[in-house]
């Protein structure tokens, strides 16, 4: 996924989490969002040459 695709997906998951706070899959979606955020951080660090 590109950086922009990851950012878009994080936004979609944020929206879903905001509107489905009591859904049974809330924690799973939250976990997915956190993984994507970490993936984005890693991508940005790699672009800057930081490892």
PyMOL commands that set and color helices and strands:
alter all, ss='L'
color gray80, all
select helices_A, chain A and resi 3-19+26-48
alter helices_A, ss='H'
color red, helices_A
deselect
rebuild
show_as cartoon
